[in-house]
Amino acid sequence: MTFRAFIHVQHLLGTGHVVRAAGIGRALAARGVEVTLASGNTIPPTLDTAALTVIELPACKSPDAAFKRLVTLDGEDIDEKWKSGRVKASIQAFDTDAFDLLLTETYPFGRRQLDFELTPLLNHARAKARPPLIATSIRDILVRKKELWKEQWMADQALRYYDRVLIHSDPDFIRLGDSFPFADTVDHLVRYTGYVGGEKRPDAHGTDGEDEVIISCGGGAVAEGLLSAALDAKPLSRRAQDTAWRLLIGHDVPDAAFDGYRKHAPEGVIVERARRDFPELLKRARLSVSQAGYNTVLDVLIADVAAVFVPFAQENETEQTQRADALERHGRAVVLEERQLTAEQLAAAIDDALALPHRPHKVLLGGAARSADILVQDINARRTGLFDKHH
């Protein structure tokens, strides 16, 4: 019997959310599930969605890291008419088939600004003659809220609507309770899948990366401080000034700014655009310096390389700081707060990281495949009347 899955995803600034959602979709498709991916923003052209049916909802994004507003791709604030159209589009997309699974990415543990759309979608799904299994897919760390009632609301929504909560982390490193005060109330819904990602990338060219300090910044849109400090830190490091430093700058950084970094680079510092072989470079490196986004931290853990994390912490962002702190507690990294970032402090953090005793840990991977296995098992159990969300 063929199962059908509907995945709803909304990325607002970076692309990590849709990358994870598509990865789970591909894993479900590999198990014979027919997968529809409904995306609320433009899907990156590099993302493999060939095995999925993609539905593009009316697109929106966040104009900045505050995540206080939603705007169209043209930068116009969304209004009630736009919201009404988005709700209609989501429900129409869900009605294109008789779905056995509704999987929302992040919501209700984030994306509360999409509640105008997702609560109607959940109610519509629940009202079906044969309601689907309803699950959510969340990353390892949630963004803490200043108002506790917002986190209580997340737990209440999960208890009201959801059959399963998939957490894409290694529970030996990070558990839901590390960033969510109501973890105990939803614990019976939770399954840890391991990290989603870590697929094989192209081999690194020649000897690139060999014993180097690799400085990376993801897309680079919010990494100016890290890039500037790294350019001046090399001669200040006692343990790493004798090797090449490679500064990888993401494609969100304009060409003019990129050229400026290149011109400012001292001898022994290579400046180039971000590379697809980044994970392979890390496996050869002496040290990684980066922010602490989900995908970068995963690459660092897989490479088992010494690391300095300078977590992005502007506005109300807590996610990267909590992720970096968890790894520091395990002796796997040194954390330098963004507000303390200078060339001198970065050089000192690099020296401290290189002095850490090596503590290898085989990080739990295969999150997409494990997610698919859990979901297919749950759908089967639901079909046969044996599903119990408490077990």
Contacts in CASP RR format, 6 or more apart in sequence:
PFRMAT RR
TARGET T0000
AUTHOR 0000-0000-0000
METHOD contacts of the structure
MODEL  1
MTFRAFIHVQHLLGTGHVVRAAGIGRALAARGVEVTLASGNTIPPTLDTA
ALTVIELPACKSPDAAFKRLVTLDGEDIDEKWKSGRVKASIQAFDTDAFD
LLLTETYPFGRRQLDFELTPLLNHARAKARPPLIATSIRDILVRKKELWK
EQWMADQALRYYDRVLIHSDPDFIRLGDSFPFADTVDHLVRYTGYVGGEK
RPDAHGTDGEDEVIISCGGGAVAEGLLSAALDAKPLSRRAQDTAWRLLIG
HDVPDAAFDGYRKHAPEGVIVERARRDFPELLKRARLSVSQAGYNTVLDV
LIADVAAVFVPFAQENETEQTQRADALERHGRAVVLEERQLTAEQLAAAI
DDALALPHRPHKVLLGGAARSADILVQDINARRTGLFDKHH
1 383 0 8 1.000
2 32 0 8 1.000
2 33 0 8 1.000
2 34 0 8 1.000
3 32 0 8 1.000
3 33 0 8 1.000
3 34 0 8 1.000
3 100 0 8 1.000
3 101 0 8 1.000
3 376 0 8 1.000
3 379 0 8 1.000
4 33 0 8 1.000
4 34 0 8 1.000
4 35 0 8 1.000
4 36 0 8 1.000
4 97 0 8 1.000
4 98 0 8 1.000
4 99 0 8 1.000
4 100 0 8 1.000
4 101 0 8 1.000
5 25 0 8 1.000
5 28 0 8 1.000
5 33 0 8 1.000
5 34 0 8 1.000
5 35 0 8 1.000
5 36 0 8 1.000
5 99 0 8 1.000
5 100 0 8 1.000
5 101 0 8 1.000
5 103 0 8 1.000
5 375 0 8 1.000
6 36 0 8 1.000
6 38 0 8 1.000
6 93 0 8 1.000
6 94 0 8 1.000
6 97 0 8 1.000
6 99 0 8 1.000
6 101 0 8 1.000
6 102 0 8 1.000
6 103 0 8 1.000
6 132 0 8 1.000
7 21 0 8 1.000
7 24 0 8 1.000
7 25 0 8 1.000
7 35 0 8 1.000
7 36 0 8 1.000
7 37 0 8 1.000
7 38 0 8 1.000
7 103 0 8 1.000
7 104 0 8 1.000
7 105 0 8 1.000
8 38 0 8 1.000
8 90 0 8 1.000
8 102 0 8 1.000
8 103 0 8 1.000
8 104 0 8 1.000
8 105 0 8 1.000
8 107 0 8 1.000
8 118 0 8 1.000
8 121 0 8 1.000
9 17 0 8 1.000
9 18 0 8 1.000
9 21 0 8 1.000
9 22 0 8 1.000
9 37 0 8 1.000
9 38 0 8 1.000
9 39 0 8 1.000
9 40 0 8 1.000
9 105 0 8 1.000
10 17 0 8 1.000
10 39 0 8 1.000
10 40 0 8 1.000
10 41 0 8 1.000
10 60 0 8 1.000
10 105 0 8 1.000
10 106 0 8 1.000
10 107 0 8 1.000
10 111 0 8 1.000
10 114 0 8 1.000
11 17 0 8 1.000
11 18 0 8 1.000
11 39 0 8 1.000
11 40 0 8 1.000
11 41 0 8 1.000
11 61 0 8 1.000
12 41 0 8 1.000
12 60 0 8 1.000
12 61 0 8 1.000
12 62 0 8 1.000
12 67 0 8 1.000
12 70 0 8 1.000
12 111 0 8 1.000
13 61 0 8 1.000
13 62 0 8 1.000
13 64 0 8 1.000
13 65 0 8 1.000
13 67 0 8 1.000
13 221 0 8 1.000
14 219 0 8 1.000
15 44 0 8 1.000
15 47 0 8 1.000
16 294 0 8 1.000
16 295 0 8 1.000
17 105 0 8 1.000
17 106 0 8 1.000
18 39 0 8 1.000
18 41 0 8 1.000
18 43 0 8 1.000
18 44 0 8 1.000
18 47 0 8 1.000
18 105 0 8 1.000
19 44 0 8 1.000
19 47 0 8 1.000
19 197 0 8 1.000
19 295 0 8 1.000
20 105 0 8 1.000
20 137 0 8 1.000
20 139 0 8 1.000
20 168 0 8 1.000
20 196 0 8 1.000
20 197 0 8 1.000
20 294 0 8 1.000
20 368 0 8 1.000
21 37 0 8 1.000
21 103 0 8 1.000
21 105 0 8 1.000
21 137 0 8 1.000
22 37 0 8 1.000
22 43 0 8 1.000
22 47 0 8 1.000
22 48 0 8 1.000
22 49 0 8 1.000
22 52 0 8 1.000
23 196 0 8 1.000
23 197 0 8 1.000
23 368 0 8 1.000
24 103 0 8 1.000
24 137 0 8 1.000
24 196 0 8 1.000
24 368 0 8 1.000
24 371 0 8 1.000
24 372 0 8 1.000
25 33 0 8 1.000
25 35 0 8 1.000
25 37 0 8 1.000
25 51 0 8 1.000
25 52 0 8 1.000
25 368 0 8 1.000
25 372 0 8 1.000
26 35 0 8 1.000
26 48 0 8 1.000
26 51 0 8 1.000
26 52 0 8 1.000
26 368 0 8 1.000
27 368 0 8 1.000
27 369 0 8 1.000
27 371 0 8 1.000
27 372 0 8 1.000
28 35 0 8 1.000
28 372 0 8 1.000
28 375 0 8 1.000
28 376 0 8 1.000
29 35 0 8 1.000
29 51 0 8 1.000
29 52 0 8 1.000
30 51 0 8 1.000
30 372 0 8 1.000
31 372 0 8 1.000
31 373 0 8 1.000
31 376 0 8 1.000
33 101 0 8 1.000
33 372 0 8 1.000
33 376 0 8 1.000
34 53 0 8 1.000
34 97 0 8 1.000
35 51 0 8 1.000
35 52 0 8 1.000
35 53 0 8 1.000
36 52 0 8 1.000
36 53 0 8 1.000
36 54 0 8 1.000
36 55 0 8 1.000
36 93 0 8 1.000
36 96 0 8 1.000
36 97 0 8 1.000
36 99 0 8 1.000
37 49 0 8 1.000
37 52 0 8 1.000
37 53 0 8 1.000
37 54 0 8 1.000
37 55 0 8 1.000
38 55 0 8 1.000
38 57 0 8 1.000
38 90 0 8 1.000
38 93 0 8 1.000
38 94 0 8 1.000
39 54 0 8 1.000
39 55 0 8 1.000
39 56 0 8 1.000
39 57 0 8 1.000
40 56 0 8 1.000
40 57 0 8 1.000
40 58 0 8 1.000
40 59 0 8 1.000
40 60 0 8 1.000
41 59 0 8 1.000
41 60 0 8 1.000
41 61 0 8 1.000
41 73 0 8 1.000
42 56 0 8 1.000
42 59 0 8 1.000
42 73 0 8 1.000
43 49 0 8 1.000
43 54 0 8 1.000
43 56 0 8 1.000
55 93 0 8 1.000
55 96 0 8 1.000
57 86 0 8 1.000
57 89 0 8 1.000
57 90 0 8 1.000
57 93 0 8 1.000
58 72 0 8 1.000
58 82 0 8 1.000
58 85 0 8 1.000
58 86 0 8 1.000
58 89 0 8 1.000
59 72 0 8 1.000
59 73 0 8 1.000
60 70 0 8 1.000
60 71 0 8 1.000
60 72 0 8 1.000
60 73 0 8 1.000
60 78 0 8 1.000
60 82 0 8 1.000
60 86 0 8 1.000
61 70 0 8 1.000
61 71 0 8 1.000
61 72 0 8 1.000
61 73 0 8 1.000
62 69 0 8 1.000
62 70 0 8 1.000
62 71 0 8 1.000
63 69 0 8 1.000
63 71 0 8 1.000
63 75 0 8 1.000
64 315 0 8 1.000
65 222 0 8 1.000
65 312 0 8 1.000
65 314 0 8 1.000
65 315 0 8 1.000
65 317 0 8 1.000
66 315 0 8 1.000
66 316 0 8 1.000
67 113 0 8 1.000
67 315 0 8 1.000
69 77 0 8 1.000
70 77 0 8 1.000
70 78 0 8 1.000
70 113 0 8 1.000
71 77 0 8 1.000
71 78 0 8 1.000
72 78 0 8 1.000
72 82 0 8 1.000
78 86 0 8 1.000
83 116 0 8 1.000
83 117 0 8 1.000
86 116 0 8 1.000
86 117 0 8 1.000
87 116 0 8 1.000
87 117 0 8 1.000
87 120 0 8 1.000
87 121 0 8 1.000
90 117 0 8 1.000
90 118 0 8 1.000
90 120 0 8 1.000
90 121 0 8 1.000
91 120 0 8 1.000
91 121 0 8 1.000
91 124 0 8 1.000
94 102 0 8 1.000
94 121 0 8 1.000
94 124 0 8 1.000
94 125 0 8 1.000
98 128 0 8 1.000
98 130 0 8 1.000
99 125 0 8 1.000
99 132 0 8 1.000
100 132 0 8 1.000
100 133 0 8 1.000
100 379 0 8 1.000
100 382 0 8 1.000
100 383 0 8 1.000
101 132 0 8 1.000
101 133 0 8 1.000
101 134 0 8 1.000
101 135 0 8 1.000
101 375 0 8 1.000
101 379 0 8 1.000
102 121 0 8 1.000
102 122 0 8 1.000
102 125 0 8 1.000
102 132 0 8 1.000
102 133 0 8 1.000
102 134 0 8 1.000
102 135 0 8 1.000
103 135 0 8 1.000
103 136 0 8 1.000
103 137 0 8 1.000
103 375 0 8 1.000
104 118 0 8 1.000
104 122 0 8 1.000
104 134 0 8 1.000
104 135 0 8 1.000
104 136 0 8 1.000
104 137 0 8 1.000
105 136 0 8 1.000
105 137 0 8 1.000
105 138 0 8 1.000
106 136 0 8 1.000
106 137 0 8 1.000
106 138 0 8 1.000
106 139 0 8 1.000
107 114 0 8 1.000
107 115 0 8 1.000
107 118 0 8 1.000
107 136 0 8 1.000
108 115 0 8 1.000
108 118 0 8 1.000
108 136 0 8 1.000
108 153 0 8 1.000
108 154 0 8 1.000
108 157 0 8 1.000
108 158 0 8 1.000
108 161 0 8 1.000
108 162 0 8 1.000
109 136 0 8 1.000
109 138 0 8 1.000
109 142 0 8 1.000
109 154 0 8 1.000
109 158 0 8 1.000
109 165 0 8 1.000
109 180 0 8 1.000
110 142 0 8 1.000
110 143 0 8 1.000
110 154 0 8 1.000
111 118 0 8 1.000
112 150 0 8 1.000
112 153 0 8 1.000
112 154 0 8 1.000
119 157 0 8 1.000
122 134 0 8 1.000
122 161 0 8 1.000
125 131 0 8 1.000
125 132 0 8 1.000
125 134 0 8 1.000
126 134 0 8 1.000
126 161 0 8 1.000
133 163 0 8 1.000
133 164 0 8 1.000
133 375 0 8 1.000
133 378 0 8 1.000
133 379 0 8 1.000
133 382 0 8 1.000
133 387 0 8 1.000
134 161 0 8 1.000
134 162 0 8 1.000
134 163 0 8 1.000
134 164 0 8 1.000
135 162 0 8 1.000
135 163 0 8 1.000
135 164 0 8 1.000
135 165 0 8 1.000
135 166 0 8 1.000
135 375 0 8 1.000
135 378 0 8 1.000
136 158 0 8 1.000
136 162 0 8 1.000
136 164 0 8 1.000
136 165 0 8 1.000
136 166 0 8 1.000
137 166 0 8 1.000
137 168 0 8 1.000
137 371 0 8 1.000
138 165 0 8 1.000
138 166 0 8 1.000
138 167 0 8 1.000
138 168 0 8 1.000
139 167 0 8 1.000
139 168 0 8 1.000
139 169 0 8 1.000
139 294 0 8 1.000
139 319 0 8 1.000
140 167 0 8 1.000
140 168 0 8 1.000
140 169 0 8 1.000
140 170 0 8 1.000
140 173 0 8 1.000
140 174 0 8 1.000
140 195 0 8 1.000
140 294 0 8 1.000
140 323 0 8 1.000
141 169 0 8 1.000
141 174 0 8 1.000
141 178 0 8 1.000
141 179 0 8 1.000
141 294 0 8 1.000
141 319 0 8 1.000
141 320 0 8 1.000
141 322 0 8 1.000
141 323 0 8 1.000
141 326 0 8 1.000
142 176 0 8 1.000
142 179 0 8 1.000
142 180 0 8 1.000
142 319 0 8 1.000
143 179 0 8 1.000
143 316 0 8 1.000
143 317 0 8 1.000
143 318 0 8 1.000
143 319 0 8 1.000
144 151 0 8 1.000
144 179 0 8 1.000
144 318 0 8 1.000
144 322 0 8 1.000
145 151 0 8 1.000
146 316 0 8 1.000
148 181 0 8 1.000
151 180 0 8 1.000
151 181 0 8 1.000
151 182 0 8 1.000
152 182 0 8 1.000
154 180 0 8 1.000
154 182 0 8 1.000
155 182 0 8 1.000
155 185 0 8 1.000
155 186 0 8 1.000
158 165 0 8 1.000
158 186 0 8 1.000
158 189 0 8 1.000
159 185 0 8 1.000
159 186 0 8 1.000
159 189 0 8 1.000
162 189 0 8 1.000
163 189 0 8 1.000
163 378 0 8 1.000
163 382 0 8 1.000
163 387 0 8 1.000
163 389 0 8 1.000
164 189 0 8 1.000
164 191 0 8 1.000
164 374 0 8 1.000
164 375 0 8 1.000
164 378 0 8 1.000
164 389 0 8 1.000
165 176 0 8 1.000
165 186 0 8 1.000
165 189 0 8 1.000
165 190 0 8 1.000
165 191 0 8 1.000
166 191 0 8 1.000
166 193 0 8 1.000
166 371 0 8 1.000
166 374 0 8 1.000
166 375 0 8 1.000
167 176 0 8 1.000
167 190 0 8 1.000
167 191 0 8 1.000
167 192 0 8 1.000
167 193 0 8 1.000
168 193 0 8 1.000
168 194 0 8 1.000
168 195 0 8 1.000
168 196 0 8 1.000
168 367 0 8 1.000
168 371 0 8 1.000
169 175 0 8 1.000
169 192 0 8 1.000
169 193 0 8 1.000
169 194 0 8 1.000
169 195 0 8 1.000
169 364 0 8 1.000
170 192 0 8 1.000
170 194 0 8 1.000
170 195 0 8 1.000
170 363 0 8 1.000
170 364 0 8 1.000
171 192 0 8 1.000
171 364 0 8 1.000
172 361 0 8 1.000
172 364 0 8 1.000
173 326 0 8 1.000
173 327 0 8 1.000
173 330 0 8 1.000
173 361 0 8 1.000
173 363 0 8 1.000
174 323 0 8 1.000
174 326 0 8 1.000
175 183 0 8 1.000
175 192 0 8 1.000
176 183 0 8 1.000
176 186 0 8 1.000
176 187 0 8 1.000
176 190 0 8 1.000
177 183 0 8 1.000
178 322 0 8 1.000
178 326 0 8 1.000
179 318 0 8 1.000
179 319 0 8 1.000
179 322 0 8 1.000
183 190 0 8 1.000
188 389 0 8 1.000
188 390 0 8 1.000
189 389 0 8 1.000
191 374 0 8 1.000
192 364 0 8 1.000
193 366 0 8 1.000
193 367 0 8 1.000
193 368 0 8 1.000
193 370 0 8 1.000
193 371 0 8 1.000
193 374 0 8 1.000
194 364 0 8 1.000
194 365 0 8 1.000
194 366 0 8 1.000
194 367 0 8 1.000
194 370 0 8 1.000
195 294 0 8 1.000
195 298 0 8 1.000
195 301 0 8 1.000
195 363 0 8 1.000
195 364 0 8 1.000
195 365 0 8 1.000
195 366 0 8 1.000
195 367 0 8 1.000
196 366 0 8 1.000
196 367 0 8 1.000
196 368 0 8 1.000
196 371 0 8 1.000
197 295 0 8 1.000
197 298 0 8 1.000
197 365 0 8 1.000
197 366 0 8 1.000
197 367 0 8 1.000
197 368 0 8 1.000
198 279 0 8 1.000
198 298 0 8 1.000
198 299 0 8 1.000
198 302 0 8 1.000
198 365 0 8 1.000
201 276 0 8 1.000
201 277 0 8 1.000
201 278 0 8 1.000
201 279 0 8 1.000
201 280 0 8 1.000
202 276 0 8 1.000
202 277 0 8 1.000
202 280 0 8 1.000
203 277 0 8 1.000
203 280 0 8 1.000
204 277 0 8 1.000
204 280 0 8 1.000
204 281 0 8 1.000
204 283 0 8 1.000
204 284 0 8 1.000
205 277 0 8 1.000
207 284 0 8 1.000
208 246 0 8 1.000
208 277 0 8 1.000
208 281 0 8 1.000
208 284 0 8 1.000
209 244 0 8 1.000
209 246 0 8 1.000
209 281 0 8 1.000
209 284 0 8 1.000
209 285 0 8 1.000
210 284 0 8 1.000
210 285 0 8 1.000
211 243 0 8 1.000
211 244 0 8 1.000
211 284 0 8 1.000
211 285 0 8 1.000
211 286 0 8 1.000
212 243 0 8 1.000
212 244 0 8 1.000
212 245 0 8 1.000
212 246 0 8 1.000
212 281 0 8 1.000
212 284 0 8 1.000
212 285 0 8 1.000
212 286 0 8 1.000
213 234 0 8 1.000
213 240 0 8 1.000
213 243 0 8 1.000
213 244 0 8 1.000
213 245 0 8 1.000
213 246 0 8 1.000
213 285 0 8 1.000
213 286 0 8 1.000
213 287 0 8 1.000
213 288 0 8 1.000
213 289 0 8 1.000
213 350 0 8 1.000
214 246 0 8 1.000
214 248 0 8 1.000
214 278 0 8 1.000
214 281 0 8 1.000
214 282 0 8 1.000
214 285 0 8 1.000
214 287 0 8 1.000
214 288 0 8 1.000
214 289 0 8 1.000
215 226 0 8 1.000
215 227 0 8 1.000
215 230 0 8 1.000
215 245 0 8 1.000
215 246 0 8 1.000
215 247 0 8 1.000
215 248 0 8 1.000
215 289 0 8 1.000
215 290 0 8 1.000
216 248 0 8 1.000
216 274 0 8 1.000
216 278 0 8 1.000
216 288 0 8 1.000
216 289 0 8 1.000
216 290 0 8 1.000
216 296 0 8 1.000
217 223 0 8 1.000
217 226 0 8 1.000
217 227 0 8 1.000
217 248 0 8 1.000
217 249 0 8 1.000
217 250 0 8 1.000
217 274 0 8 1.000
217 290 0 8 1.000
217 291 0 8 1.000
218 248 0 8 1.000
218 250 0 8 1.000
218 274 0 8 1.000
218 290 0 8 1.000
218 291 0 8 1.000
218 296 0 8 1.000
219 250 0 8 1.000
219 251 0 8 1.000
219 252 0 8 1.000
219 253 0 8 1.000
219 274 0 8 1.000
220 227 0 8 1.000
220 249 0 8 1.000
220 250 0 8 1.000
220 252 0 8 1.000
220 253 0 8 1.000
221 252 0 8 1.000
221 253 0 8 1.000
222 291 0 8 1.000
222 312 0 8 1.000
222 314 0 8 1.000
223 253 0 8 1.000
223 291 0 8 1.000
223 312 0 8 1.000
224 257 0 8 1.000
225 338 0 8 1.000
225 341 0 8 1.000
226 289 0 8 1.000
226 290 0 8 1.000
226 291 0 8 1.000
226 310 0 8 1.000
226 338 0 8 1.000
226 341 0 8 1.000
227 247 0 8 1.000
227 249 0 8 1.000
227 253 0 8 1.000
227 261 0 8 1.000
229 341 0 8 1.000
229 342 0 8 1.000
229 343 0 8 1.000
229 345 0 8 1.000
229 346 0 8 1.000
230 245 0 8 1.000
230 247 0 8 1.000
230 269 0 8 1.000
230 289 0 8 1.000
230 343 0 8 1.000
230 346 0 8 1.000
231 247 0 8 1.000
231 261 0 8 1.000
231 264 0 8 1.000
231 265 0 8 1.000
231 266 0 8 1.000
231 269 0 8 1.000
231 343 0 8 1.000
232 266 0 8 1.000
232 343 0 8 1.000
233 343 0 8 1.000
233 344 0 8 1.000
233 346 0 8 1.000
233 347 0 8 1.000
233 350 0 8 1.000
234 240 0 8 1.000
234 241 0 8 1.000
234 245 0 8 1.000
234 266 0 8 1.000
234 268 0 8 1.000
234 269 0 8 1.000
234 347 0 8 1.000
235 241 0 8 1.000
235 266 0 8 1.000
236 343 0 8 1.000
236 344 0 8 1.000
236 347 0 8 1.000
237 347 0 8 1.000
237 350 0 8 1.000
237 351 0 8 1.000
238 347 0 8 1.000
238 351 0 8 1.000
239 350 0 8 1.000
239 351 0 8 1.000
239 354 0 8 1.000
239 355 0 8 1.000
240 286 0 8 1.000
240 287 0 8 1.000
240 350 0 8 1.000
240 351 0 8 1.000
240 354 0 8 1.000
243 286 0 8 1.000
244 268 0 8 1.000
244 269 0 8 1.000
244 270 0 8 1.000
245 268 0 8 1.000
245 269 0 8 1.000
245 270 0 8 1.000
246 269 0 8 1.000
246 270 0 8 1.000
246 272 0 8 1.000
246 281 0 8 1.000
247 261 0 8 1.000
247 265 0 8 1.000
247 269 0 8 1.000
247 270 0 8 1.000
247 271 0 8 1.000
247 272 0 8 1.000
248 272 0 8 1.000
248 273 0 8 1.000
248 274 0 8 1.000
248 275 0 8 1.000
248 278 0 8 1.000
249 258 0 8 1.000
249 261 0 8 1.000
249 271 0 8 1.000
249 272 0 8 1.000
249 273 0 8 1.000
249 274 0 8 1.000
250 273 0 8 1.000
250 274 0 8 1.000
251 273 0 8 1.000
251 274 0 8 1.000
253 261 0 8 1.000
258 271 0 8 1.000
258 273 0 8 1.000
261 271 0 8 1.000
262 271 0 8 1.000
265 271 0 8 1.000
275 281 0 8 1.000
278 299 0 8 1.000
279 299 0 8 1.000
279 302 0 8 1.000
279 303 0 8 1.000
282 288 0 8 1.000
282 299 0 8 1.000
282 300 0 8 1.000
282 302 0 8 1.000
282 303 0 8 1.000
282 305 0 8 1.000
283 302 0 8 1.000
283 303 0 8 1.000
283 304 0 8 1.000
283 305 0 8 1.000
285 303 0 8 1.000
285 305 0 8 1.000
286 305 0 8 1.000
286 306 0 8 1.000
286 354 0 8 1.000
287 305 0 8 1.000
287 306 0 8 1.000
287 307 0 8 1.000
287 308 0 8 1.000
287 350 0 8 1.000
287 353 0 8 1.000
287 354 0 8 1.000
288 300 0 8 1.000
288 303 0 8 1.000
288 305 0 8 1.000
288 306 0 8 1.000
288 307 0 8 1.000
288 308 0 8 1.000
289 307 0 8 1.000
289 308 0 8 1.000
289 310 0 8 1.000
289 346 0 8 1.000
289 350 0 8 1.000
290 296 0 8 1.000
290 300 0 8 1.000
290 307 0 8 1.000
290 308 0 8 1.000
290 309 0 8 1.000
290 310 0 8 1.000
291 309 0 8 1.000
291 310 0 8 1.000
291 311 0 8 1.000
291 312 0 8 1.000
291 320 0 8 1.000
292 309 0 8 1.000
292 310 0 8 1.000
292 311 0 8 1.000
292 312 0 8 1.000
292 320 0 8 1.000
292 321 0 8 1.000
292 323 0 8 1.000
292 324 0 8 1.000
292 327 0 8 1.000
292 335 0 8 1.000
293 311 0 8 1.000
293 312 0 8 1.000
293 319 0 8 1.000
293 320 0 8 1.000
293 323 0 8 1.000
294 323 0 8 1.000
297 309 0 8 1.000
297 323 0 8 1.000
297 324 0 8 1.000
297 327 0 8 1.000
298 363 0 8 1.000
300 307 0 8 1.000
300 333 0 8 1.000
301 327 0 8 1.000
301 332 0 8 1.000
301 361 0 8 1.000
301 363 0 8 1.000
302 363 0 8 1.000
302 365 0 8 1.000
304 360 0 8 1.000
304 361 0 8 1.000
306 333 0 8 1.000
306 353 0 8 1.000
306 354 0 8 1.000
306 356 0 8 1.000
306 358 0 8 1.000
307 327 0 8 1.000
307 332 0 8 1.000
307 333 0 8 1.000
307 334 0 8 1.000
307 353 0 8 1.000
308 333 0 8 1.000
308 334 0 8 1.000
308 335 0 8 1.000
308 336 0 8 1.000
308 346 0 8 1.000
308 349 0 8 1.000
308 350 0 8 1.000
308 353 0 8 1.000
309 320 0 8 1.000
309 324 0 8 1.000
309 327 0 8 1.000
309 328 0 8 1.000
309 333 0 8 1.000
309 334 0 8 1.000
309 335 0 8 1.000
309 336 0 8 1.000
310 335 0 8 1.000
310 336 0 8 1.000
310 337 0 8 1.000
310 338 0 8 1.000
310 341 0 8 1.000
310 346 0 8 1.000
311 320 0 8 1.000
311 321 0 8 1.000
311 323 0 8 1.000
311 324 0 8 1.000
311 335 0 8 1.000
311 337 0 8 1.000
311 338 0 8 1.000
312 320 0 8 1.000
312 338 0 8 1.000
313 320 0 8 1.000
313 321 0 8 1.000
313 337 0 8 1.000
313 338 0 8 1.000
313 339 0 8 1.000
314 338 0 8 1.000
321 335 0 8 1.000
321 337 0 8 1.000
324 333 0 8 1.000
324 335 0 8 1.000
325 335 0 8 1.000
327 333 0 8 1.000
327 335 0 8 1.000
328 334 0 8 1.000
328 335 0 8 1.000
330 359 0 8 1.000
330 361 0 8 1.000
331 356 0 8 1.000
331 359 0 8 1.000
332 356 0 8 1.000
332 359 0 8 1.000
332 361 0 8 1.000
333 353 0 8 1.000
333 356 0 8 1.000
334 349 0 8 1.000
334 350 0 8 1.000
334 352 0 8 1.000
334 353 0 8 1.000
334 356 0 8 1.000
335 349 0 8 1.000
336 345 0 8 1.000
336 346 0 8 1.000
336 349 0 8 1.000
378 387 0 8 1.000
381 387 0 8 1.000
381 388 0 8 1.000
END
